[in-house]
Amino acid sequence: MKIIMTICFMFIFISNLLMIISSLLSKKSNLDREKCSPFECGFDPKNLPRIPFSLHFFLITVIFLIFDVEIALIFPIIPTFSLTNKIIWFKMTSFFIIILLIGLYHEWNQKMLNWTY
């Protein structure tokens, strides 16, 4: 038992040591102003190098990820049909799908599913 605990402690210690060393060695110095600016043939940049962030696109992406995870949660419901009580299975599945539909209705009501903004 002591050998296993010693090996676990050594693994934790070595991994933490490597993470600390890598974070210390990977620090970039931003002391030079020219290295921080984008390359514009020696001229100061005329516009920002980044385009504005689209909050609407970000929210659509988050909605997609949420519904994607919910679909992944629905997949195991189908094989459990033959293993559980049918009434309890139907109630739980209906409750889960009703929650999904309420969330979808809320997003639709907030006009977050429209691509033109």
Jmol script that loads the backbone (N, CA, C; Angstrom):
load data "model"
ATOM      1  N   MET A   1       0.824  -1.195   0.000  1.00  0.00           N
ATOM      2  CA  MET A   1       0.000   0.000   0.000  1.00  0.00           C
ATOM      3  C   MET A   1       0.870   1.260   0.000  1.00  0.00           C
ATOM      4  N   LYS A   2       1.978   1.207   0.789  1.00  0.00           N
ATOM      5  CA  LYS A   2       2.863   2.368   0.840  1.00  0.00           C
ATOM      6  C   LYS A   2       3.535   2.605  -0.507  1.00  0.00           C
ATOM      7  N   ILE A   3       3.811   1.536  -1.219  1.00  0.00           N
ATOM      8  CA  ILE A   3       4.465   1.666  -2.523  1.00  0.00           C
ATOM      9  C   ILE A   3       3.531   2.358  -3.515  1.00  0.00           C
ATOM     10  N   ILE A   4       2.262   1.993  -3.495  1.00  0.00           N
ATOM     11  CA  ILE A   4       1.289   2.615  -4.403  1.00  0.00           C
ATOM     12  C   ILE A   4       1.123   4.092  -4.073  1.00  0.00           C
ATOM     13  N   MET A   5       1.038   4.412  -2.784  1.00  0.00           N
ATOM     14  CA  MET A   5       0.902   5.822  -2.394  1.00  0.00           C
ATOM     15  C   MET A   5       2.149   6.610  -2.763  1.00  0.00           C
ATOM     16  N   THR A   6       3.323   6.003  -2.610  1.00  0.00           N
ATOM     17  CA  THR A   6       4.573   6.676  -2.972  1.00  0.00           C
ATOM     18  C   THR A   6       4.630   6.926  -4.474  1.00  0.00           C
ATOM     19  N   ILE A   7       4.228   5.946  -5.256  1.00  0.00           N
ATOM     20  CA  ILE A   7       4.231   6.115  -6.719  1.00  0.00           C
ATOM     21  C   ILE A   7       3.228   7.182  -7.137  1.00  0.00           C
ATOM     22  N   CYS A   8       2.047   7.195  -6.539  1.00  0.00           N
ATOM     23  CA  CYS A   8       1.049   8.232  -6.853  1.00  0.00           C
ATOM     24  C   CYS A   8       1.571   9.613  -6.491  1.00  0.00           C
ATOM     25  N   PHE A   9       2.218   9.714  -5.311  1.00  0.00           N
ATOM     26  CA  PHE A   9       2.781  10.998  -4.904  1.00  0.00           C
ATOM     27  C   PHE A   9       3.867  11.443  -5.874  1.00  0.00           C
ATOM     28  N   MET A  10       4.695  10.516  -6.317  1.00  0.00           N
ATOM     29  CA  MET A  10       5.753  10.866  -7.265  1.00  0.00           C
ATOM     30  C   MET A  10       5.164  11.338  -8.594  1.00  0.00           C
ATOM     31  N   PHE A  11       4.111  10.658  -9.078  1.00  0.00           N
ATOM     32  CA  PHE A  11       3.478  11.081 -10.331  1.00  0.00           C
ATOM     33  C   PHE A  11       2.878  12.474 -10.194  1.00  0.00           C
ATOM     34  N   ILE A  12       2.207  12.725  -9.090  1.00  0.00           N
ATOM     35  CA  ILE A  12       1.604  14.049  -8.868  1.00  0.00           C
ATOM     36  C   ILE A  12       2.686  15.109  -8.760  1.00  0.00           C
ATOM     37  N   PHE A  13       3.741  14.818  -8.025  1.00  0.00           N
ATOM     38  CA  PHE A  13       4.829  15.777  -7.858  1.00  0.00           C
ATOM     39  C   PHE A  13       5.515  16.078  -9.184  1.00  0.00           C
ATOM     40  N   ILE A  14       5.820  15.034  -9.949  1.00  0.00           N
ATOM     41  CA  ILE A  14       6.508  15.227 -11.235  1.00  0.00           C
ATOM     42  C   ILE A  14       5.615  15.981 -12.218  1.00  0.00           C
ATOM     43  N   SER A  15       4.334  15.657 -12.266  1.00  0.00           N
ATOM     44  CA  SER A  15       3.455  16.363 -13.203  1.00  0.00           C
ATOM     45  C   SER A  15       3.299  17.831 -12.809  1.00  0.00           C
ATOM     46  N   ASN A  16       3.165  18.114 -11.521  1.00  0.00           N
ATOM     47  CA  ASN A  16       3.081  19.515 -11.089  1.00  0.00           C
ATOM     48  C   ASN A  16       4.377  20.258 -11.365  1.00  0.00           C
ATOM     49  N   LEU A  17       5.499  19.596 -11.134  1.00  0.00           N
ATOM     50  CA  LEU A  17       6.791  20.220 -11.408  1.00  0.00           C
ATOM     51  C   LEU A  17       6.935  20.547 -12.894  1.00  0.00           C
ATOM     52  N   LEU A  18       6.533  19.626 -13.773  1.00  0.00           N
ATOM     53  CA  LEU A  18       6.608  19.880 -15.210  1.00  0.00           C
ATOM     54  C   LEU A  18       5.672  21.014 -15.636  1.00  0.00           C
ATOM     55  N   MET A  19       4.487  21.088 -15.045  1.00  0.00           N
ATOM     56  CA  MET A  19       3.573  22.185 -15.389  1.00  0.00           C
ATOM     57  C   MET A  19       4.131  23.533 -14.949  1.00  0.00           C
ATOM     58  N   ILE A  20       4.743  23.587 -13.773  1.00  0.00           N
ATOM     59  CA  ILE A  20       5.329  24.847 -13.295  1.00  0.00           C
ATOM     60  C   ILE A  20       6.506  25.258 -14.171  1.00  0.00           C
ATOM     61  N   ILE A  21       7.363  24.317 -14.503  1.00  0.00           N
ATOM     62  CA  ILE A  21       8.523  24.626 -15.354  1.00  0.00           C
ATOM     63  C   ILE A  21       8.063  25.092 -16.740  1.00  0.00           C
ATOM     64  N   SER A  22       7.065  24.423 -17.310  1.00  0.00           N
ATOM     65  CA  SER A  22       6.606  24.822 -18.643  1.00  0.00           C
ATOM     66  C   SER A  22       5.940  26.190 -18.616  1.00  0.00           C
ATOM     67  N   SER A  23       5.211  26.513 -17.550  1.00  0.00           N
ATOM     68  CA  SER A  23       4.597  27.843 -17.495  1.00  0.00           C
ATOM     69  C   SER A  23       5.644  28.934 -17.304  1.00  0.00           C
ATOM     70  N   LEU A  24       6.724  28.633 -16.587  1.00  0.00           N
ATOM     71  CA  LEU A  24       7.782  29.632 -16.414  1.00  0.00           C
ATOM     72  C   LEU A  24       8.576  29.842 -17.700  1.00  0.00           C
ATOM     73  N   LEU A  25       8.806  28.780 -18.455  1.00  0.00           N
ATOM     74  CA  LEU A  25       9.602  28.895 -19.673  1.00  0.00           C
ATOM     75  C   LEU A  25       8.811  29.436 -20.862  1.00  0.00           C
ATOM     76  N   SER A  26       7.505  29.362 -20.820  1.00  0.00           N
ATOM     77  CA  SER A  26       6.710  29.773 -21.975  1.00  0.00           C
ATOM     78  C   SER A  26       6.246  31.223 -21.920  1.00  0.00           C
ATOM     79  N   LYS A  27       6.641  31.963 -20.928  1.00  0.00           N
ATOM     80  CA  LYS A  27       6.213  33.357 -20.816  1.00  0.00           C
ATOM     81  C   LYS A  27       6.877  34.191 -21.903  1.00  0.00           C
ATOM     82  N   LYS A  28       6.050  34.931 -22.630  1.00  0.00           N
ATOM     83  CA  LYS A  28       6.573  35.833 -23.652  1.00  0.00           C
ATOM     84  C   LYS A  28       6.740  37.215 -23.051  1.00  0.00           C
ATOM     85  N   SER A  29       7.766  37.887 -23.461  1.00  0.00           N
ATOM     86  CA  SER A  29       7.941  39.261 -22.988  1.00  0.00           C
ATOM     87  C   SER A  29       7.375  40.205 -24.045  1.00  0.00           C
ATOM     88  N   ASN A  30       6.521  41.087 -23.622  1.00  0.00           N
ATOM     89  CA  ASN A  30       5.898  42.056 -24.519  1.00  0.00           C
ATOM     90  C   ASN A  30       6.524  43.435 -24.325  1.00  0.00           C
ATOM     91  N   LEU A  31       7.838  43.462 -24.201  1.00  0.00           N
ATOM     92  CA  LEU A  31       8.509  44.728 -23.957  1.00  0.00           C
ATOM     93  C   LEU A  31       8.685  45.537 -25.235  1.00  0.00           C
ATOM     94  N   ASP A  32       8.732  44.892 -26.378  1.00  0.00           N
ATOM     95  CA  ASP A  32       8.963  45.576 -27.637  1.00  0.00           C
ATOM     96  C   ASP A  32       7.618  45.942 -28.281  1.00  0.00           C
ATOM     97  N   ARG A  33       7.416  47.236 -28.553  1.00  0.00           N
ATOM     98  CA  ARG A  33       6.155  47.709 -29.131  1.00  0.00           C
ATOM     99  C   ARG A  33       5.964  47.187 -30.550  1.00  0.00           C
ATOM    100  N   GLU A  34       7.028  47.053 -31.284  1.00  0.00           N
ATOM    101  CA  GLU A  34       6.940  46.608 -32.672  1.00  0.00           C
ATOM    102  C   GLU A  34       6.527  45.140 -32.770  1.00  0.00           C
ATOM    103  N   LYS A  35       6.922  44.343 -31.804  1.00  0.00           N
ATOM    104  CA  LYS A  35       6.544  42.936 -31.837  1.00  0.00           C
ATOM    105  C   LYS A  35       5.062  42.738 -31.502  1.00  0.00           C
ATOM    106  N   CYS A  36       4.478  43.697 -30.796  1.00  0.00           N
ATOM    107  CA  CYS A  36       3.068  43.587 -30.423  1.00  0.00           C
ATOM    108  C   CYS A  36       2.135  44.032 -31.549  1.00  0.00           C
ATOM    109  N   SER A  37       2.629  44.843 -32.481  1.00  0.00           N
ATOM    110  CA  SER A  37       1.768  45.363 -33.541  1.00  0.00           C
ATOM    111  C   SER A  37       1.828  44.441 -34.759  1.00  0.00           C
ATOM    112  N   PRO A  38       0.743  44.404 -35.543  1.00  0.00           N
ATOM    113  CA  PRO A  38       0.764  43.578 -36.759  1.00  0.00           C
ATOM    114  C   PRO A  38       1.705  44.181 -37.803  1.00  0.00           C
ATOM    115  N   PHE A  39       2.174  43.360 -38.720  1.00  0.00           N
ATOM    116  CA  PHE A  39       3.119  43.804 -39.734  1.00  0.00           C
ATOM    117  C   PHE A  39       2.413  44.641 -40.798  1.00  0.00           C
ATOM    118  N   GLU A  40       2.814  45.903 -40.929  1.00  0.00           N
ATOM    119  CA  GLU A  40       2.225  46.802 -41.921  1.00  0.00           C
ATOM    120  C   GLU A  40       3.330  47.550 -42.669  1.00  0.00           C
ATOM    121  N   CYS A  41       4.425  46.876 -42.972  1.00  0.00           N
ATOM    122  CA  CYS A  41       5.542  47.452 -43.727  1.00  0.00           C
ATOM    123  C   CYS A  41       6.123  48.680 -43.045  1.00  0.00           C
ATOM    124  N   GLY A  42       6.165  48.674 -41.720  1.00  0.00           N
ATOM    125  CA  GLY A  42       6.769  49.767 -40.988  1.00  0.00           C
ATOM    126  C   GLY A  42       5.818  50.897 -40.661  1.00  0.00           C
ATOM    127  N   PHE A  43       4.604  50.872 -41.186  1.00  0.00           N
ATOM    128  CA  PHE A  43       3.637  51.921 -40.907  1.00  0.00           C
ATOM    129  C   PHE A  43       2.755  51.512 -39.725  1.00  0.00           C
ATOM    130  N   ASP A  44       2.163  52.488 -39.079  1.00  0.00           N
ATOM    131  CA  ASP A  44       1.195  52.190 -38.036  1.00  0.00           C
ATOM    132  C   ASP A  44      -0.057  51.617 -38.679  1.00  0.00           C
ATOM    133  N   PRO A  45      -0.698  50.658 -38.058  1.00  0.00           N
ATOM    134  CA  PRO A  45      -1.898  50.069 -38.661  1.00  0.00           C
ATOM    135  C   PRO A  45      -3.031  51.088 -38.766  1.00  0.00           C
ATOM    136  N   LYS A  46      -3.762  51.033 -39.880  1.00  0.00           N
ATOM    137  CA  LYS A  46      -4.851  51.985 -40.109  1.00  0.00           C
ATOM    138  C   LYS A  46      -6.164  51.526 -39.489  1.00  0.00           C
ATOM    139  N   ASN A  47      -6.325  50.237 -39.319  1.00  0.00           N
ATOM    140  CA  ASN A  47      -7.547  49.735 -38.696  1.00  0.00           C
ATOM    141  C   ASN A  47      -7.194  48.598 -37.751  1.00  0.00           C
ATOM    142  N   LEU A  48      -8.170  48.155 -36.990  1.00  0.00           N
ATOM    143  CA  LEU A  48      -7.934  47.077 -36.039  1.00  0.00           C
ATOM    144  C   LEU A  48      -7.703  45.761 -36.783  1.00  0.00           C
ATOM    145  N   PRO A  49      -6.788  44.944 -36.309  1.00  0.00           N
ATOM    146  CA  PRO A  49      -6.511  43.692 -37.006  1.00  0.00           C
ATOM    147  C   PRO A  49      -7.605  42.643 -36.823  1.00  0.00           C
ATOM    148  N   ARG A  50      -8.502  42.845 -35.903  1.00  0.00           N
ATOM    149  CA  ARG A  50      -9.563  41.876 -35.647  1.00  0.00           C
ATOM    150  C   ARG A  50     -10.914  42.456 -36.049  1.00  0.00           C
ATOM    151  N   ILE A  51     -11.786  41.590 -36.519  1.00  0.00           N
ATOM    152  CA  ILE A  51     -13.134  42.022 -36.840  1.00  0.00           C
ATOM    153  C   ILE A  51     -13.951  42.046 -35.557  1.00  0.00           C
ATOM    154  N   PRO A  52     -15.033  42.820 -35.509  1.00  0.00           N
ATOM    155  CA  PRO A  52     -15.841  42.866 -34.290  1.00  0.00           C
ATOM    156  C   PRO A  52     -16.457  41.503 -33.977  1.00  0.00           C
ATOM    157  N   PHE A  53     -16.602  41.227 -32.699  1.00  0.00           N
ATOM    158  CA  PHE A  53     -17.134  39.950 -32.246  1.00  0.00           C
ATOM    159  C   PHE A  53     -18.648  39.951 -32.396  1.00  0.00           C
ATOM    160  N   SER A  54     -19.169  38.904 -33.026  1.00  0.00           N
ATOM    161  CA  SER A  54     -20.603  38.789 -33.235  1.00  0.00           C
ATOM    162  C   SER A  54     -21.221  38.016 -32.075  1.00  0.00           C
ATOM    163  N   LEU A  55     -21.923  38.728 -31.203  1.00  0.00           N
ATOM    164  CA  LEU A  55     -22.561  38.094 -30.058  1.00  0.00           C
ATOM    165  C   LEU A  55     -23.689  37.172 -30.504  1.00  0.00           C
ATOM    166  N   HIS A  56     -24.398  37.541 -31.564  1.00  0.00           N
ATOM    167  CA  HIS A  56     -25.495  36.719 -32.060  1.00  0.00           C
ATOM    168  C   HIS A  56     -24.972  35.369 -32.559  1.00  0.00           C
ATOM    169  N   PHE A  57     -23.871  35.388 -33.292  1.00  0.00           N
ATOM    170  CA  PHE A  57     -23.280  34.132 -33.768  1.00  0.00           C
ATOM    171  C   PHE A  57     -22.806  33.280 -32.598  1.00  0.00           C
ATOM    172  N   PHE A  58     -22.245  33.908 -31.580  1.00  0.00           N
ATOM    173  CA  PHE A  58     -21.801  33.175 -30.392  1.00  0.00           C
ATOM    174  C   PHE A  58     -22.988  32.511 -29.695  1.00  0.00           C
ATOM    175  N   LEU A  59     -24.108  33.211 -29.560  1.00  0.00           N
ATOM    176  CA  LEU A  59     -25.281  32.636 -28.909  1.00  0.00           C
ATOM    177  C   LEU A  59     -25.860  31.481 -29.717  1.00  0.00           C
ATOM    178  N   ILE A  60     -25.858  31.597 -31.032  1.00  0.00           N
ATOM    179  CA  ILE A  60     -26.328  30.484 -31.867  1.00  0.00           C
ATOM    180  C   ILE A  60     -25.410  29.280 -31.686  1.00  0.00           C
ATOM    181  N   THR A  61     -24.118  29.516 -31.570  1.00  0.00           N
ATOM    182  CA  THR A  61     -23.171  28.429 -31.341  1.00  0.00           C
ATOM    183  C   THR A  61     -23.423  27.752 -29.996  1.00  0.00           C
ATOM    184  N   VAL A  62     -23.670  28.546 -28.969  1.00  0.00           N
ATOM    185  CA  VAL A  62     -23.950  27.984 -27.646  1.00  0.00           C
ATOM    186  C   VAL A  62     -25.244  27.175 -27.676  1.00  0.00           C
ATOM    187  N   ILE A  63     -26.265  27.687 -28.356  1.00  0.00           N
ATOM    188  CA  ILE A  63     -27.531  26.955 -28.474  1.00  0.00           C
ATOM    189  C   ILE A  63     -27.296  25.631 -29.190  1.00  0.00           C
ATOM    190  N   PHE A  64     -26.505  25.649 -30.253  1.00  0.00           N
ATOM    191  CA  PHE A  64     -26.197  24.416 -30.969  1.00  0.00           C
ATOM    192  C   PHE A  64     -25.505  23.406 -30.055  1.00  0.00           C
ATOM    193  N   LEU A  65     -24.529  23.866 -29.280  1.00  0.00           N
ATOM    194  CA  LEU A  65     -23.817  22.960 -28.387  1.00  0.00           C
ATOM    195  C   LEU A  65     -24.736  22.388 -27.316  1.00  0.00           C
ATOM    196  N   ILE A  66     -25.628  23.213 -26.787  1.00  0.00           N
ATOM    197  CA  ILE A  66     -26.560  22.731 -25.765  1.00  0.00           C
ATOM    198  C   ILE A  66     -27.461  21.654 -26.342  1.00  0.00           C
ATOM    199  N   PHE A  67     -28.046  21.903 -27.510  1.00  0.00           N
ATOM    200  CA  PHE A  67     -28.926  20.912 -28.098  1.00  0.00           C
ATOM    201  C   PHE A  67     -28.153  19.680 -28.581  1.00  0.00           C
ATOM    202  N   ASP A  68     -26.891  19.854 -28.942  1.00  0.00           N
ATOM    203  CA  ASP A  68     -26.073  18.713 -29.334  1.00  0.00           C
ATOM    204  C   ASP A  68     -25.827  17.800 -28.136  1.00  0.00           C
ATOM    205  N   VAL A  69     -25.537  18.370 -26.983  1.00  0.00           N
ATOM    206  CA  VAL A  69     -25.347  17.578 -25.769  1.00  0.00           C
ATOM    207  C   VAL A  69     -26.655  16.910 -25.366  1.00  0.00           C
ATOM    208  N   GLU A  70     -27.767  17.600 -25.546  1.00  0.00           N
ATOM    209  CA  GLU A  70     -29.057  17.010 -25.186  1.00  0.00           C
ATOM    210  C   GLU A  70     -29.396  15.832 -26.094  1.00  0.00           C
ATOM    211  N   ILE A  71     -29.029  15.914 -27.358  1.00  0.00           N
ATOM    212  CA  ILE A  71     -29.230  14.770 -28.262  1.00  0.00           C
ATOM    213  C   ILE A  71     -28.377  13.594 -27.792  1.00  0.00           C
ATOM    214  N   ALA A  72     -27.150  13.882 -27.359  1.00  0.00           N
ATOM    215  CA  ALA A  72     -26.298  12.812 -26.840  1.00  0.00           C
ATOM    216  C   ALA A  72     -26.888  12.205 -25.566  1.00  0.00           C
ATOM    217  N   LEU A  73     -27.646  12.977 -24.809  1.00  0.00           N
ATOM    218  CA  LEU A  73     -28.315  12.432 -23.620  1.00  0.00           C
ATOM    219  C   LEU A  73     -29.556  11.626 -23.977  1.00  0.00           C
ATOM    220  N   ILE A  74     -30.145  11.895 -25.122  1.00  0.00           N
ATOM    221  CA  ILE A  74     -31.340  11.151 -25.538  1.00  0.00           C
ATOM    222  C   ILE A  74     -30.964   9.760 -26.050  1.00  0.00           C
ATOM    223  N   PHE A  75     -29.810   9.596 -26.664  1.00  0.00           N
ATOM    224  CA  PHE A  75     -29.428   8.296 -27.237  1.00  0.00           C
ATOM    225  C   PHE A  75     -29.495   7.135 -26.244  1.00  0.00           C
ATOM    226  N   PRO A  76     -29.022   7.276 -24.996  1.00  0.00           N
ATOM    227  CA  PRO A  76     -29.116   6.122 -24.081  1.00  0.00           C
ATOM    228  C   PRO A  76     -30.540   5.819 -23.607  1.00  0.00           C
ATOM    229  N   ILE A  77     -31.475   6.693 -23.854  1.00  0.00           N
ATOM    230  CA  ILE A  77     -32.853   6.446 -23.425  1.00  0.00           C
ATOM    231  C   ILE A  77     -33.451   5.279 -24.217  1.00  0.00           C
ATOM    232  N   ILE A  78     -33.115   5.161 -25.487  1.00  0.00           N
ATOM    233  CA  ILE A  78     -33.721   4.143 -26.345  1.00  0.00           C
ATOM    234  C   ILE A  78     -33.363   2.719 -25.898  1.00  0.00           C
ATOM    235  N   PRO A  79     -32.097   2.374 -25.628  1.00  0.00           N
ATOM    236  CA  PRO A  79     -31.809   0.995 -25.205  1.00  0.00           C
ATOM    237  C   PRO A  79     -32.370   0.636 -23.823  1.00  0.00           C
ATOM    238  N   THR A  80     -32.637   1.640 -22.983  1.00  0.00           N
ATOM    239  CA  THR A  80     -33.154   1.343 -21.650  1.00  0.00           C
ATOM    240  C   THR A  80     -34.645   1.043 -21.662  1.00  0.00           C
ATOM    241  N   PHE A  81     -35.285   1.146 -22.811  1.00  0.00           N
ATOM    242  CA  PHE A  81     -36.721   0.901 -22.889  1.00  0.00           C
ATOM    243  C   PHE A  81     -37.074  -0.512 -22.451  1.00  0.00           C
ATOM    244  N   SER A  82     -36.294  -1.497 -22.872  1.00  0.00           N
ATOM    245  CA  SER A  82     -36.610  -2.883 -22.542  1.00  0.00           C
ATOM    246  C   SER A  82     -36.148  -3.278 -21.140  1.00  0.00           C
ATOM    247  N   LEU A  83     -35.349  -2.432 -20.476  1.00  0.00           N
ATOM    248  CA  LEU A  83     -34.790  -2.787 -19.172  1.00  0.00           C
ATOM    249  C   LEU A  83     -35.555  -2.208 -17.993  1.00  0.00           C
ATOM    250  N   THR A  84     -36.406  -1.210 -18.238  1.00  0.00           N
ATOM    251  CA  THR A  84     -37.064  -0.519 -17.127  1.00  0.00           C
ATOM    252  C   THR A  84     -38.573  -0.655 -17.220  1.00  0.00           C
ATOM    253  N   ASN A  85     -39.210  -0.110 -16.200  1.00  0.00           N
ATOM    254  CA  ASN A  85     -40.662  -0.052 -16.175  1.00  0.00           C
ATOM    255  C   ASN A  85     -41.125   0.918 -17.261  1.00  0.00           C
ATOM    256  N   LYS A  86     -42.099   0.494 -18.053  1.00  0.00           N
ATOM    257  CA  LYS A  86     -42.525   1.285 -19.213  1.00  0.00           C
ATOM    258  C   LYS A  86     -43.156   2.610 -18.806  1.00  0.00           C
ATOM    259  N   ILE A  87     -43.918   2.624 -17.736  1.00  0.00           N
ATOM    260  CA  ILE A  87     -44.586   3.858 -17.312  1.00  0.00           C
ATOM    261  C   ILE A  87     -43.569   4.872 -16.801  1.00  0.00           C
ATOM    262  N   ILE A  88     -42.623   4.426 -15.988  1.00  0.00           N
ATOM    263  CA  ILE A  88     -41.581   5.330 -15.479  1.00  0.00           C
ATOM    264  C   ILE A  88     -40.707   5.816 -16.633  1.00  0.00           C
ATOM    265  N   TRP A  89     -40.381   4.908 -17.554  1.00  0.00           N
ATOM    266  CA  TRP A  89     -39.568   5.295 -18.708  1.00  0.00           C
ATOM    267  C   TRP A  89     -40.283   6.355 -19.533  1.00  0.00           C
ATOM    268  N   PHE A  90     -41.582   6.162 -19.781  1.00  0.00           N
ATOM    269  CA  PHE A  90     -42.345   7.114 -20.577  1.00  0.00           C
ATOM    270  C   PHE A  90     -42.443   8.463 -19.873  1.00  0.00           C
ATOM    271  N   LYS A  91     -42.645   8.468 -18.546  1.00  0.00           N
ATOM    272  CA  LYS A  91     -42.735   9.739 -17.805  1.00  0.00           C
ATOM    273  C   LYS A  91     -41.410  10.490 -17.839  1.00  0.00           C
ATOM    274  N   MET A  92     -40.315   9.788 -17.618  1.00  0.00           N
ATOM    275  CA  MET A  92     -39.010  10.454 -17.611  1.00  0.00           C
ATOM    276  C   MET A  92     -38.637  10.975 -18.990  1.00  0.00           C
ATOM    277  N   THR A  93     -38.897  10.171 -20.015  1.00  0.00           N
ATOM    278  CA  THR A  93     -38.581  10.587 -21.377  1.00  0.00           C
ATOM    279  C   THR A  93     -39.450  11.773 -21.790  1.00  0.00           C
ATOM    280  N   SER A  94     -40.726  11.718 -21.457  1.00  0.00           N
ATOM    281  CA  SER A  94     -41.626  12.830 -21.792  1.00  0.00           C
ATOM    282  C   SER A  94     -41.212  14.102 -21.070  1.00  0.00           C
ATOM    283  N   PHE A  95     -40.856  13.986 -19.792  1.00  0.00           N
ATOM    284  CA  PHE A  95     -40.421  15.153 -19.020  1.00  0.00           C
ATOM    285  C   PHE A  95     -39.172  15.766 -19.637  1.00  0.00           C
ATOM    286  N   PHE A  96     -38.201  14.931 -20.022  1.00  0.00           N
ATOM    287  CA  PHE A  96     -36.963  15.435 -20.621  1.00  0.00           C
ATOM    288  C   PHE A  96     -37.240  16.124 -21.955  1.00  0.00           C
ATOM    289  N   ILE A  97     -38.069  15.530 -22.789  1.00  0.00           N
ATOM    290  CA  ILE A  97     -38.371  16.118 -24.093  1.00  0.00           C
ATOM    291  C   ILE A  97     -39.201  17.387 -23.944  1.00  0.00           C
ATOM    292  N   ILE A  98     -40.091  17.441 -22.956  1.00  0.00           N
ATOM    293  CA  ILE A  98     -40.866  18.666 -22.715  1.00  0.00           C
ATOM    294  C   ILE A  98     -39.944  19.795 -22.292  1.00  0.00           C
ATOM    295  N   ILE A  99     -38.953  19.509 -21.451  1.00  0.00           N
ATOM    296  CA  ILE A  99     -37.975  20.542 -21.067  1.00  0.00           C
ATOM    297  C   ILE A  99     -37.219  21.038 -22.292  1.00  0.00           C
ATOM    298  N   LEU A 100     -36.826  20.129 -23.188  1.00  0.00           N
ATOM    299  CA  LEU A 100     -36.141  20.534 -24.420  1.00  0.00           C
ATOM    300  C   LEU A 100     -37.035  21.415 -25.281  1.00  0.00           C
ATOM    301  N   LEU A 101     -38.294  21.047 -25.399  1.00  0.00           N
ATOM    302  CA  LEU A 101     -39.213  21.830 -26.230  1.00  0.00           C
ATOM    303  C   LEU A 101     -39.493  23.204 -25.624  1.00  0.00           C
ATOM    304  N   ILE A 102     -39.571  23.276 -24.305  1.00  0.00           N
ATOM    305  CA  ILE A 102     -39.751  24.580 -23.655  1.00  0.00           C
ATOM    306  C   ILE A 102     -38.539  25.463 -23.910  1.00  0.00           C
ATOM    307  N   GLY A 103     -37.329  24.887 -23.825  1.00  0.00           N
ATOM    308  CA  GLY A 103     -36.114  25.653 -24.124  1.00  0.00           C
ATOM    309  C   GLY A 103     -36.075  26.112 -25.568  1.00  0.00           C
ATOM    310  N   LEU A 104     -36.491  25.238 -26.479  1.00  0.00           N
ATOM    311  CA  LEU A 104     -36.534  25.602 -27.893  1.00  0.00           C
ATOM    312  C   LEU A 104     -37.554  26.709 -28.143  1.00  0.00           C
ATOM    313  N   TYR A 105     -38.723  26.612 -27.510  1.00  0.00           N
ATOM    314  CA  TYR A 105     -39.739  27.656 -27.650  1.00  0.00           C
ATOM    315  C   TYR A 105     -39.233  28.987 -27.107  1.00  0.00           C
ATOM    316  N   HIS A 106     -38.523  28.945 -25.980  1.00  0.00           N
ATOM    317  CA  HIS A 106     -37.981  30.183 -25.401  1.00  0.00           C
ATOM    318  C   HIS A 106     -36.967  30.831 -26.343  1.00  0.00           C
ATOM    319  N   GLU A 107     -36.093  30.018 -26.924  1.00  0.00           N
ATOM    320  CA  GLU A 107     -35.123  30.574 -27.866  1.00  0.00           C
ATOM    321  C   GLU A 107     -35.814  31.112 -29.110  1.00  0.00           C
ATOM    322  N   TRP A 108     -36.835  30.434 -29.574  1.00  0.00           N
ATOM    323  CA  TRP A 108     -37.583  30.895 -30.730  1.00  0.00           C
ATOM    324  C   TRP A 108     -38.327  32.188 -30.405  1.00  0.00           C
ATOM    325  N   ASN A 109     -38.893  32.283 -29.205  1.00  0.00           N
ATOM    326  CA  ASN A 109     -39.627  33.471 -28.769  1.00  0.00           C
ATOM    327  C   ASN A 109     -38.684  34.671 -28.629  1.00  0.00           C
ATOM    328  N   GLN A 110     -37.443  34.440 -28.230  1.00  0.00           N
ATOM    329  CA  GLN A 110     -36.452  35.511 -28.095  1.00  0.00           C
ATOM    330  C   GLN A 110     -35.820  35.881 -29.437  1.00  0.00           C
ATOM    331  N   LYS A 111     -36.238  35.186 -30.515  1.00  0.00           N
ATOM    332  CA  LYS A 111     -35.742  35.411 -31.875  1.00  0.00           C
ATOM    333  C   LYS A 111     -34.225  35.168 -31.974  1.00  0.00           C
ATOM    334  N   MET A 112     -33.754  34.161 -31.237  1.00  0.00           N
ATOM    335  CA  MET A 112     -32.338  33.816 -31.296  1.00  0.00           C
ATOM    336  C   MET A 112     -32.044  32.815 -32.401  1.00  0.00           C
ATOM    337  N   LEU A 113     -33.049  32.242 -33.003  1.00  0.00           N
ATOM    338  CA  LEU A 113     -32.839  31.259 -34.065  1.00  0.00           C
ATOM    339  C   LEU A 113     -32.841  31.891 -35.450  1.00  0.00           C
ATOM    340  N   ASN A 114     -33.061  33.183 -35.549  1.00  0.00           N
ATOM    341  CA  ASN A 114     -33.035  33.872 -36.842  1.00  0.00           C
ATOM    342  C   ASN A 114     -31.588  34.131 -37.232  1.00  0.00           C
ATOM    343  N   TRP A 115     -31.247  33.795 -38.485  1.00  0.00           N
ATOM    344  CA  TRP A 115     -29.889  34.023 -38.949  1.00  0.00           C
ATOM    345  C   TRP A 115     -29.640  35.469 -39.322  1.00  0.00           C
ATOM    346  N   THR A 116     -30.652  36.158 -39.777  1.00  0.00           N
ATOM    347  CA  THR A 116     -30.468  37.575 -40.101  1.00  0.00           C
ATOM    348  C   THR A 116     -30.719  38.376 -38.858  1.00  0.00           C
ATOM    349  N   TYR A 117     -29.753  39.195 -38.514  1.00  0.00           N
ATOM    350  CA  TYR A 117     -29.845  39.954 -37.274  1.00  0.00           C
ATOM    351  C   TYR A 117     -29.759  41.423 -37.546  1.00  0.00           C
TER     352      TYR A 117
END
end "model"
wireframe off; spacefill off
backbone 0.3
color backbone group
